[in-house]
Amino acid sequence: MIVYPAIDVMDGKCVRLYKGDFGQQTTYSDSPGEVALQFSKQGSDWLHLIDLDGARSPEKRQLKVIKNIVGKSKMQVQTGGGIRAVDDVANLLDTGVNRVIIGSLATRKPELVKGMFAEFGPDSICLAADVQSQDNEYYIAISGWQELSQIPLRSFIRDYLEVGLKHVLCTDISRDGTLEGCNVDLCNAIQKEFPQIDLQASGGVGSLNDLRNLNTAGVIVGKALYEGTFTLAEALEAVC
């Protein structure tokens, strides 16, 4: 399992949000580049980097900050935040990142996103399946998690298998930033049902047991690292 330490960038700072709420943010560092460098020194091969400014306003995308982090950390990087067009993906890949995360656009304009798979290749794209439970089903949330679509998680995944979907980031938004525990049952079930994808579990990881109980290809760890719940080294050891 790959452990992806997470950095959310806003106004040039390293922050974390509570359940995706921009009004509930905590600033952890004024230098995201230094945070990334420390993650690299602690043994991480990958970094999960979200541009919150780009998510709110694509014209404010922090390409220079992202490029600096990529160059400074020497890690492989997956990044996202407000992807609206093919050029957004191309520009991010030009900064040196390895993979671009696409969220709401994959629900709103599936044909456009399927074209991106053909243009950039499945390994260059990760679909963000941000989900919320309703009536015993998990549905895809869009628009910065403010709107719940009528597309079930499993249907969403099946639709993209035809274009070679490889990477899926599954976040239970009710747990994100809470440290209350990852939705292990959901993530393990999806990984088992779709063994052809590499599922990244996200949202609420709060203990090393969360990591040990996951049977997914990857896991995103954010607030637990910043709050000192456990170290990155301990997380890497837990999934060995």
C-alpha positions in Angstrom: 0.0 0.0 0.0 1.2 3.5 -0.9 0.9 6.1 1.8 0.2 9.5 0.3 1.0 12.3 2.8 -1.3 15.2 2.0 -0.6 18.9 1.6 -3.5 21.4 1.0 -2.2 24.7 -0.3 -4.1 28.0 0.2 -2.6 31.5 -0.1 0.8 29.9 -0.3 0.4 28.2 3.1 -0.1 24.6 4.2 -3.6 24.2 5.6 -6.2 21.6 6.4 -10.0 21.9 6.2 -12.6 20.3 8.3 -15.0 18.3 6.1 -14.0 20.4 3.1 -15.3 23.6 4.7 -13.2 26.6 3.7 -14.5 28.4 6.8 -13.0 25.8 9.1 -9.3 25.8 8.2 -6.2 25.3 10.2 -2.8 26.7 9.0 0.1 24.4 9.8 3.0 26.0 7.9 3.9 29.0 5.8 6.1 26.9 3.6 4.4 23.9 1.8 7.7 23.3 0.0 9.5 22.7 3.3 6.7 20.4 4.5 7.0 18.4 1.3 10.7 18.2 1.7 10.3 16.8 5.2 7.9 14.1 4.0 10.5 13.1 1.4 13.2 12.9 4.0 11.0 10.7 6.1 10.8 8.2 3.3 7.7 9.0 1.3 7.8 8.3 -2.5 4.5 10.0 -3.2 2.8 13.3 -2.3 -0.9 14.2 -2.4 -1.1 17.9 -3.2 -4.4 19.9 -3.4 -4.5 23.5 -4.6 -7.4 25.0 -2.7 -7.0 28.3 -4.4 -7.3 26.6 -7.8 -10.3 24.7 -6.5 -12.2 27.9 -5.7 -10.9 29.9 -8.7 -9.1 28.1 -11.5 -7.5 31.4 -12.7 -5.7 31.5 -9.3 -4.1 28.1 -9.7 -0.8 28.0 -8.0 1.3 26.5 -10.8 4.6 28.1 -9.6 4.0 26.8 -6.0 3.3 23.3 -7.3 6.3 23.3 -9.6 8.5 24.5 -6.7 7.2 21.7 -4.5 7.7 19.1 -7.2 11.3 20.2 -7.8 12.2 20.6 -4.1 10.7 17.3 -2.8 11.8 15.0 -5.6 8.7 12.9 -4.9 6.2 11.7 -7.3 3.2 14.0 -7.0 -0.6 13.7 -7.7 -2.4 17.0 -7.6 -5.8 18.5 -8.2 -8.2 21.3 -7.4 -10.7 22.9 -9.7 -9.9 21.0 -13.0 -12.2 22.4 -15.6 -10.6 21.8 -19.0 -8.0 19.8 -20.9 -5.5 22.7 -20.6 -5.7 22.5 -16.8 -4.5 18.9 -17.0 -1.8 19.7 -19.5 -0.5 22.7 -17.5 -0.3 20.7 -14.3 1.5 17.9 -16.0 4.0 20.4 -17.4 4.9 21.4 -13.9 6.3 17.9 -13.4 3.5 16.3 -11.5 2.8 12.6 -12.3 -0.9 12.5 -11.9 -3.8 14.9 -12.0 -6.9 14.5 -9.8 -10.3 15.2 -11.5 -13.4 15.6 -9.4 -16.7 17.3 -10.3 -15.8 17.5 -14.0 -15.8 13.7 -14.2 -19.5 13.7 -13.1 -20.6 16.8 -15.0 -18.8 16.2 -18.3 -17.9 12.5 -18.5 -17.2 12.5 -22.3 -14.7 15.3 -21.9 -12.9 13.5 -19.1 -12.9 10.2 -21.1 -11.2 12.1 -23.8 -8.5 13.1 -21.3 -7.8 9.4 -20.6 -7.2 9.0 -24.3 -5.0 12.1 -24.6 -2.9 11.7 -21.4 -3.2 8.0 -20.5 -4.9 6.3 -17.5 -1.8 6.6 -15.3 -1.9 10.4 -15.6 -5.4 10.7 -14.2 -7.0 10.0 -10.8 -10.7 10.3 -10.4 -11.9 11.7 -7.1 -14.9 9.9 -5.9 -16.0 12.1 -3.0 -19.0 10.3 -1.5 -21.8 10.8 0.9 -24.2 8.2 2.3 -27.9 8.5 1.6 -30.5 5.7 1.9 -27.9 3.0 2.3 -26.1 4.0 -0.9 -23.0 6.2 -1.5 -23.4 8.9 -4.1 -20.9 11.2 -5.7 -20.7 14.7 -4.2 -19.8 17.6 -6.5 -19.3 21.4 -6.4 -16.9 21.4 -3.6 -19.0 18.8 -1.8 -21.9 21.2 -1.6 -24.1 19.2 -4.0 -25.0 15.5 -4.0 -25.4 14.0 -7.4 -27.7 11.0 -8.2 -24.8 8.9 -9.4 -23.9 5.9 -7.2 -20.2 5.3 -6.5 -20.2 1.9 -8.1 -21.9 3.2 -11.3 -19.4 6.0 -11.5 -16.5 3.6 -11.4 -18.0 1.2 -13.9 -18.6 4.0 -16.4 -14.9 4.9 -16.6 -13.6 1.3 -16.7 -14.2 1.4 -20.5 -11.5 4.0 -20.9 -9.0 2.2 -18.7 -9.6 3.8 -15.3 -6.8 2.9 -13.1 -6.6 5.3 -10.1 -9.6 6.3 -7.9 -9.5 8.4 -4.8 -12.4 7.6 -2.5 -13.2 10.1 0.2 -16.1 9.8 2.7 -16.6 13.5 3.1 -18.5 13.0 6.4 -15.1 11.9 7.9 -12.6 14.2 6.2 -10.4 16.1 8.6 -12.2 14.6 11.6 -9.6 11.9 12.7 -12.7 9.8 13.5 -11.5 6.9 11.4 -11.5 6.0 7.8 -14.5 4.3 6.2 -12.5 1.0 6.0 -15.5 -1.1 5.2 -16.5 0.9 2.1 -13.0 1.3 0.8 -12.1 -2.4 1.2 -15.4 -3.4 -0.4 -14.8 -1.2 -3.5 -11.3 -2.4 -3.9 -12.4 -6.0 -3.7 -15.3 -5.4 -6.2 -13.0 -3.6 -8.6 -9.6 -5.3 -8.4 -8.5 -3.7 -11.7 -8.3 -0.2 -10.1 -5.9 1.1 -7.5 -8.1 2.6 -4.9 -6.8 5.3 -2.5 -8.8 5.5 0.7 -9.2 9.0 2.1 -11.1 10.8 4.8 -10.8 10.6 8.6 -7.6 8.5 9.0 -7.0 8.8 12.7 -4.9 5.9 13.8 -2.4 3.3 12.6 -5.1 0.7 12.9 -7.0 2.5 10.1 -3.9 1.8 7.9 -3.5 -1.7 9.1 -7.1 -2.6 8.4 -7.2 -1.2 4.9 -6.7 -3.5 1.9 -6.6 -0.8 -0.7 -3.7 0.2 -3.1 -3.2 3.5 -1.3 -4.3 5.8 1.5 -4.2 9.5 2.0 -3.0 10.7 5.4 -3.3 14.4 6.3 -4.5 15.8 9.6 -3.2 12.8 11.6 0.4 13.7 10.6 0.0 17.4 11.3 -1.6 16.8 14.7 1.1 14.4 15.7 -1.3 11.4 16.0 1.4 9.3 14.4 4.5 10.0 12.3 4.9 9.4 8.6 7.6 6.9 9.4 5.2 5.0 11.6 2.6 5.1 8.9 5.0 3.7 6.3 6.0 0.9 8.7 2.4 0.1 9.5 1.6 -0.7 5.8 4.8 -2.7 5.1 
